[in-house]
């Protein structure tokens, strides 16, 4: 018969809670151990809340339980699982649990064996898994794993580079014309728009009074684009897309691009932007978040011309640092006339999970907060650089994928 935790002294309830966490969910089947839910009252004695207790239980049960972790019994999403390990344990314990995961669950056999890797579906989720657990990849599979990551990244870049390049260059050339009449440089859109009054309805043709031409020369670094990206486990897919988009931005000489990844620490990836694969292999997916610290770093090092700065914060807004300072810092950026966006996720999958209260505060500052696909980001950047209103574009998003 199960003991009622309410009848126990605090020290006994604390001991029972710790034993329950050590023994895992299977202990409840004996009928003599209370459920984790009934022991939540003692969570403060181990420094955790009820929700964190369940997450800790799932994290350990994946390795040490009789079946896979998760309330529904399914295997965990590996980047999130590794992120949970980093949240709850120090490095030496993490190493031990990961070693046990390899031995008990055969993670290397499932994911990282050279015979298996070529047959896995090559997609962004696989990339996040390989990058998150790169320390677990056996030596004989490392080159193959890196090759798979490069294949996926190159494919993403191929799909996104042309529309992004066209959008940015078109936006930045909009107000400049050239007096040199070279046919290949005709600005057809502006020429047609400016000469609509010359439409000959009888002959059904346009008779232009004036042609407009693009200049041959472009100015370097017309805009500064700074991406500040949350690399906690829940944002793993966004890190992959952000690295690819940052590399494309950096390839355009009209932009000066910087990329900052963060959890509780900061990793400045700007010197590595020529190779997004190296960026990803340097990322530390998982862990907590200190958004305020990351924004402060980027503001200090990369906001040189506020009125020509596009500041893109990519995070679910669950702040582990100083939330008040974060809001004040972002207000400073807005007041300085920087163009600030908050992408709650940069991915092609699902609705973002995010801190709605923080999103409301940022929206009140005039910072759009919304989930975004990579292709939609192309349209967003073009509108920002054309100084156009983003509202119509954001209104086309699903209501659950945006805030404000």
Order of alpha helices (4+ residues) and beta strands (2+ residues): alpha-alpha-alpha-alpha-alpha-alpha-alpha-alpha-beta-beta-beta-alpha-beta-beta-alpha-alpha-beta-alpha-beta-alpha-beta-alpha-alpha-beta
